[in-house]
Amino acid sequence: MANEQAHVFFKSGDPAVAPILMLHGTGGDEEDLSKIASYLSPSSPQFGIRGRLIENGQTRYFNHTEDGGFDLESLDSETDWLLEAIDTYTEQYHLNQEKMIVVGYSNGANVAAYAWLAKHPRFKKAVLFHPMVLTQVTTLPDLSNVSLWASHGAQDPIVSKTNFDELMQTLDTAHADISIFEHEQSHNINEPELVSAKAWVTAHLN
């Protein structure tokens, strides 16, 4: 079973509060976003799943091609693996996936957004730090039951403003409810960004 390969972090919390699923950035692990998750919602149960791929010595949720583009076969199969792992461990830890809030950064934010556009995941809410478009989706799903907060930095060398705007427009066209926070810094997560994300999470815990 593929999910036996998963590295998982779990921290118990108030079972009546929405759990947080943490999806790390490139080179991260399953515990990377725990402090951020604790800040966003101190009483939420937390769990994180490490991307199982290694590229140039760094953990990832999907690979690049040799020319630096996104490996779409890897993206497709690894997103399937991740969603199966989420199903397995939410059941094991008795977490409500319908109420769950995804907190994703960079690579983790990208795979969460892609899952919504291509895979019909059970989670409906997310905080996405610096996500980007990975591939064009020809037939958009109905995301009218999806709510997300997303951020972008004007000096981001990885995610261009055009790319970020394209993702937000695609999600909006699919009828997702979107809150956007933009700042003048880079691909980093800063304090004003966290304050904005916390306010959004607090309003979406139920």
C-alpha positions as YAML, in Angstrom:
chain: A
units: angstrom
residues:
- id: 1
  name: MET
  ca: [0.00, 0.00, 0.00]
- id: 2
  name: ALA
  ca: [1.44, 3.33, -1.10]
- id: 3
  name: ASN
  ca: [0.54, 5.13, 2.10]
- id: 4
  name: GLU
  ca: [2.90, 2.94, 4.14]
- id: 5
  name: GLN
  ca: [5.64, 5.17, 2.72]
- id: 6
  name: ALA
  ca: [4.15, 8.32, 4.21]
- id: 7
  name: HIS
  ca: [5.97, 10.32, 6.88]
- id: 8
  name: VAL
  ca: [3.22, 11.82, 9.03]
- id: 9
  name: PHE
  ca: [3.12, 14.28, 11.92]
- id: 10
  name: PHE
  ca: [0.08, 14.43, 14.19]
- id: 11
  name: LYS
  ca: [-0.67, 16.76, 17.09]
- id: 12
  name: SER
  ca: [-3.95, 16.34, 18.92]
- id: 13
  name: GLY
  ca: [-6.23, 19.26, 19.66]
- id: 14
  name: ASP
  ca: [-9.88, 20.06, 20.29]
- id: 15
  name: PRO
  ca: [-11.88, 17.56, 18.20]
- id: 16
  name: ALA
  ca: [-14.69, 20.11, 17.93]
- id: 17
  name: VAL
  ca: [-12.41, 22.56, 16.07]
- id: 18
  name: ALA
  ca: [-11.49, 22.24, 12.39]
- id: 19
  name: PRO
  ca: [-8.28, 20.22, 11.95]
- id: 20
  name: ILE
  ca: [-5.36, 21.64, 9.99]
- id: 21
  name: LEU
  ca: [-3.53, 19.70, 7.28]
- id: 22
  name: MET
  ca: [0.01, 20.99, 6.70]
- id: 23
  name: LEU
  ca: [1.62, 20.72, 3.25]
- id: 24
  name: HIS
  ca: [5.22, 21.91, 3.28]
- id: 25
  name: GLY
  ca: [7.33, 23.78, 0.74]
- id: 26
  name: THR
  ca: [10.23, 22.31, -1.25]
- id: 27
  name: GLY
  ca: [12.78, 20.74, 1.07]
- id: 28
  name: GLY
  ca: [10.41, 20.76, 4.02]
- id: 29
  name: ASP
  ca: [8.91, 18.01, 6.12]
- id: 30
  name: GLU
  ca: [5.69, 17.06, 7.84]
- id: 31
  name: GLU
  ca: [6.37, 19.26, 10.91]
- id: 32
  name: ASP
  ca: [7.56, 22.40, 9.11]
- id: 33
  name: LEU
  ca: [4.34, 24.36, 9.37]
- id: 34
  name: SER
  ca: [3.34, 23.29, 12.88]
- id: 35
  name: LYS
  ca: [4.24, 26.62, 14.53]
- id: 36
  name: ILE
  ca: [2.33, 28.50, 11.85]
- id: 37
  name: ALA
  ca: [-0.66, 26.18, 12.26]
- id: 38
  name: SER
  ca: [-0.55, 26.71, 16.04]
- id: 39
  name: TYR
  ca: [-0.59, 30.47, 15.50]
- id: 40
  name: LEU
  ca: [-3.43, 30.33, 12.99]
- id: 41
  name: SER
  ca: [-5.63, 28.12, 15.18]
- id: 42
  name: PRO
  ca: [-4.13, 27.18, 18.58]
- id: 43
  name: SER
  ca: [-6.74, 24.55, 19.46]
- id: 44
  name: SER
  ca: [-6.94, 22.76, 16.10]
- id: 45
  name: PRO
  ca: [-5.65, 19.21, 15.70]
- id: 46
  name: GLN
  ca: [-2.75, 19.22, 13.25]
- id: 47
  name: PHE
  ca: [-1.37, 16.71, 10.85]
- id: 48
  name: GLY
  ca: [1.23, 16.95, 8.14]
- id: 49
  name: ILE
  ca: [2.22, 14.60, 5.34]
- id: 50
  name: ARG
  ca: [5.71, 14.78, 3.85]
- id: 51
  name: GLY
  ca: [6.05, 14.72, 0.08]
- id: 52
  name: ARG
  ca: [7.60, 11.36, -0.79]
- id: 53
  name: LEU
  ca: [9.77, 12.51, -3.70]
- id: 54
  name: ILE
  ca: [13.37, 13.70, -3.48]
- id: 55
  name: GLU
  ca: [14.66, 16.08, -6.17]
- id: 56
  name: ASN
  ca: [18.17, 17.53, -5.90]
- id: 57
  name: GLY
  ca: [18.22, 16.35, -2.30]
- id: 58
  name: GLN
  ca: [14.98, 18.15, -1.39]
- id: 59
  name: THR
  ca: [11.57, 16.73, -0.55]
- id: 60
  name: ARG
  ca: [8.72, 17.57, -2.92]
- id: 61
  name: TYR
  ca: [5.13, 16.58, -3.68]
- id: 62
  name: PHE
  ca: [5.86, 16.27, -7.44]
- id: 63
  name: ASN
  ca: [8.87, 16.41, -9.76]
- id: 64
  name: HIS
  ca: [10.16, 18.75, -12.43]
- id: 65
  name: THR
  ca: [11.16, 17.63, -15.91]
- id: 66
  name: GLU
  ca: [14.77, 17.82, -17.03]
- id: 67
  name: ASP
  ca: [14.17, 21.21, -18.68]
- id: 68
  name: GLY
  ca: [12.77, 22.67, -15.45]
- id: 69
  name: GLY
  ca: [9.08, 22.41, -16.25]
- id: 70
  name: PHE
  ca: [6.54, 20.55, -14.16]
- id: 71
  name: ASP
  ca: [6.38, 16.79, -14.65]
- id: 72
  name: LEU
  ca: [2.63, 16.46, -15.19]
- id: 73
  name: GLU
  ca: [2.61, 12.67, -14.89]
- id: 74
  name: SER
  ca: [4.36, 12.97, -11.55]
- id: 75
  name: LEU
  ca: [1.95, 15.73, -10.51]
- id: 76
  name: ASP
  ca: [-1.05, 13.59, -11.39]
- id: 77
  name: SER
  ca: [0.12, 10.38, -9.70]
- id: 78
  name: GLU
  ca: [1.60, 12.04, -6.62]
- id: 79
  name: THR
  ca: [-1.56, 14.10, -6.04]
- id: 80
  name: ASP
  ca: [-3.53, 10.84, -6.14]
- id: 81
  name: TRP
  ca: [-1.09, 9.35, -3.62]
- id: 82
  name: LEU
  ca: [-1.37, 12.40, -1.35]
- id: 83
  name: LEU
  ca: [-5.18, 12.35, -1.39]
- id: 84
  name: GLU
  ca: [-5.17, 8.63, -0.56]
- id: 85
  name: ALA
  ca: [-2.80, 9.35, 2.33]
- id: 86
  name: ILE
  ca: [-5.06, 12.15, 3.55]
- id: 87
  name: ASP
  ca: [-8.03, 9.75, 3.49]
- id: 88
  name: THR
  ca: [-6.06, 7.09, 5.37]
- id: 89
  name: TYR
  ca: [-4.76, 9.32, 8.14]
- id: 90
  name: THR
  ca: [-7.84, 11.46, 8.66]
- id: 91
  name: GLU
  ca: [-9.69, 8.20, 9.31]
- id: 92
  name: GLN
  ca: [-6.91, 6.92, 11.58]
- id: 93
  name: TYR
  ca: [-6.82, 10.11, 13.64]
- id: 94
  name: HIS
  ca: [-10.61, 10.63, 13.53]
- id: 95
  name: LEU
  ca: [-10.35, 14.00, 11.78]
- id: 96
  name: ASN
  ca: [-13.24, 15.60, 9.91]
- id: 97
  name: GLN
  ca: [-12.00, 16.12, 6.37]
- id: 98
  name: GLU
  ca: [-15.07, 18.14, 5.43]
- id: 99
  name: LYS
  ca: [-14.14, 20.76, 8.07]
- id: 100
  name: MET
  ca: [-10.38, 20.53, 7.53]
- id: 101
  name: ILE
  ca: [-8.32, 23.60, 6.64]
- id: 102
  name: VAL
  ca: [-5.25, 23.00, 4.48]
- id: 103
  name: VAL
  ca: [-2.24, 25.19, 5.24]
- id: 104
  name: GLY
  ca: [0.14, 24.94, 2.31]
- id: 105
  name: TYR
  ca: [3.32, 26.79, 1.42]
- id: 106
  name: SER
  ca: [4.84, 26.94, -2.07]
- id: 107
  name: ASN
  ca: [5.09, 23.33, -3.33]
- id: 108
  name: GLY
  ca: [2.43, 22.26, -0.81]
- id: 109
  name: ALA
  ca: [0.13, 25.15, -1.75]
- id: 110
  name: ASN
  ca: [0.55, 24.26, -5.42]
- id: 111
  name: VAL
  ca: [-0.52, 20.65, -4.98]
- id: 112
  name: ALA
  ca: [-3.56, 21.68, -2.92]
- id: 113
  name: ALA
  ca: [-4.73, 24.12, -5.60]
- id: 114
  name: TYR
  ca: [-4.11, 21.55, -8.33]
- id: 115
  name: ALA
  ca: [-6.12, 18.97, -6.37]
- id: 116
  name: TRP
  ca: [-9.12, 21.30, -6.33]
- id: 117
  name: LEU
  ca: [-8.91, 21.93, -10.06]
- id: 118
  name: ALA
  ca: [-8.27, 18.34, -11.14]
- id: 119
  name: LYS
  ca: [-9.04, 15.80, -8.41]
- id: 120
  name: HIS
  ca: [-12.19, 16.65, -6.39]
- id: 121
  name: PRO
  ca: [-10.63, 16.39, -2.91]
- id: 122
  name: ARG
  ca: [-12.84, 16.29, 0.18]
- id: 123
  name: PHE
  ca: [-11.24, 19.33, 1.84]
- id: 124
  name: LYS
  ca: [-13.01, 22.63, 1.17]
- id: 125
  name: LYS
  ca: [-10.85, 25.31, 2.84]
- id: 126
  name: ALA
  ca: [-7.22, 26.35, 2.57]
- id: 127
  name: VAL
  ca: [-4.59, 28.93, 3.39]
- id: 128
  name: LEU
  ca: [-2.19, 28.95, 0.45]
- id: 129
  name: PHE
  ca: [1.10, 30.82, 0.88]
- id: 130
  name: HIS
  ca: [2.56, 31.72, -2.54]
- id: 131
  name: PRO
  ca: [0.76, 29.22, -4.81]
- id: 132
  name: MET
  ca: [1.16, 29.11, -8.59]
- id: 133
  name: VAL
  ca: [-0.42, 27.64, -11.74]
- id: 134
  name: LEU
  ca: [1.09, 24.27, -12.61]
- id: 135
  name: THR
  ca: [-0.87, 23.36, -15.73]
- id: 136
  name: GLN
  ca: [-3.96, 24.44, -17.66]
- id: 137
  name: VAL
  ca: [-7.17, 22.64, -16.68]
- id: 138
  name: THR
  ca: [-9.49, 22.28, -19.66]
- id: 139
  name: THR
  ca: [-12.72, 21.54, -17.76]
- id: 140
  name: LEU
  ca: [-13.15, 23.45, -14.53]
- id: 141
  name: PRO
  ca: [-14.92, 21.83, -11.57]
- id: 142
  name: ASP
  ca: [-17.62, 23.58, -9.55]
- id: 143
  name: LEU
  ca: [-15.78, 25.01, -6.54]
- id: 144
  name: SER
  ca: [-18.72, 26.98, -5.15]
- id: 145
  name: ASN
  ca: [-18.30, 25.14, -1.82]
- id: 146
  name: VAL
  ca: [-14.57, 26.02, -1.62]
- id: 147
  name: SER
  ca: [-13.10, 28.93, 0.37]
- id: 148
  name: LEU
  ca: [-9.46, 29.95, 0.34]
- id: 149
  name: TRP
  ca: [-7.01, 32.61, 1.40]
- id: 150
  name: ALA
  ca: [-3.94, 33.07, -0.81]
- id: 151
  name: SER
  ca: [-0.86, 35.29, -0.70]
- id: 152
  name: HIS
  ca: [1.73, 36.63, -3.13]
- id: 153
  name: GLY
  ca: [4.89, 38.70, -2.79]
- id: 154
  name: ALA
  ca: [5.68, 41.38, -5.38]
- id: 155
  name: GLN
  ca: [9.39, 40.48, -5.32]
- id: 156
  name: ASP
  ca: [8.80, 36.71, -5.54]
- id: 157
  name: PRO
  ca: [11.42, 35.21, -7.92]
- id: 158
  name: ILE
  ca: [9.49, 31.92, -8.16]
- id: 159
  name: VAL
  ca: [5.86, 32.96, -8.59]
- id: 160
  name: SER
  ca: [5.24, 35.82, -10.98]
- id: 161
  name: LYS
  ca: [2.34, 38.21, -10.49]
- id: 162
  name: THR
  ca: [0.94, 37.03, -13.82]
- id: 163
  name: ASN
  ca: [1.07, 33.39, -12.75]
- id: 164
  name: PHE
  ca: [-0.52, 34.07, -9.36]
- id: 165
  name: ASP
  ca: [-3.26, 36.17, -10.95]
- id: 166
  name: GLU
  ca: [-3.96, 33.42, -13.47]
- id: 167
  name: LEU
  ca: [-4.44, 30.88, -10.69]
- id: 168
  name: MET
  ca: [-6.73, 33.21, -8.76]
- id: 169
  name: GLN
  ca: [-8.76, 33.94, -11.90]
- id: 170
  name: THR
  ca: [-9.10, 30.22, -12.63]
- id: 171
  name: LEU
  ca: [-10.30, 29.49, -9.10]
- id: 172
  name: ASP
  ca: [-12.67, 32.46, -9.25]
- id: 173
  name: THR
  ca: [-14.09, 31.27, -12.57]
- id: 174
  name: ALA
  ca: [-14.71, 27.92, -10.88]
- id: 175
  name: HIS
  ca: [-16.73, 29.89, -8.26]
- id: 176
  name: ALA
  ca: [-14.38, 29.48, -5.29]
- id: 177
  name: ASP
  ca: [-14.63, 32.12, -2.56]
- id: 178
  name: ILE
  ca: [-11.20, 33.80, -2.52]
- id: 179
  name: SER
  ca: [-9.41, 36.21, -0.18]
- id: 180
  name: ILE
  ca: [-6.07, 37.58, -1.46]
- id: 181
  name: PHE
  ca: [-3.20, 39.10, 0.50]
- id: 182
  name: GLU
  ca: [-0.34, 40.73, -1.40]
- id: 183
  name: HIS
  ca: [2.86, 42.20, 0.00]
- id: 184
  name: GLU
  ca: [6.03, 43.80, -1.33]
- id: 185
  name: GLN
  ca: [8.44, 41.09, -0.17]
- id: 186
  name: SER
  ca: [9.64, 37.83, -1.75]
- id: 187
  name: HIS
  ca: [8.68, 34.14, -1.44]
- id: 188
  name: ASN
  ca: [8.87, 34.43, 2.35]
- id: 189
  name: ILE
  ca: [6.05, 34.35, 4.88]
- id: 190
  name: ASN
  ca: [5.94, 37.55, 6.94]
- id: 191
  name: GLU
  ca: [4.08, 38.80, 9.99]
- id: 192
  name: PRO
  ca: [1.38, 40.91, 8.24]
- id: 193
  name: GLU
  ca: [0.70, 37.89, 6.03]
- id: 194
  name: LEU
  ca: [0.23, 35.66, 9.08]
- id: 195
  name: VAL
  ca: [-2.04, 38.19, 10.78]
- id: 196
  name: SER
  ca: [-4.24, 38.31, 7.69]
- id: 197
  name: ALA
  ca: [-4.28, 34.51, 7.39]
- id: 198
  name: LYS
  ca: [-5.17, 34.13, 11.08]
- id: 199
  name: ALA
  ca: [-8.14, 36.47, 10.72]
- id: 200
  name: TRP
  ca: [-9.36, 34.42, 7.76]
- id: 201
  name: VAL
  ca: [-8.89, 31.10, 9.57]
- id: 202
  name: THR
  ca: [-10.69, 32.38, 12.68]
- id: 203
  name: ALA
  ca: [-13.69, 33.25, 10.49]
- id: 204
  name: HIS
  ca: [-13.68, 29.82, 8.80]
- id: 205
  name: LEU
  ca: [-13.17, 27.39, 11.69]
- id: 206
  name: ASN
  ca: [-16.77, 26.15, 11.61]
...
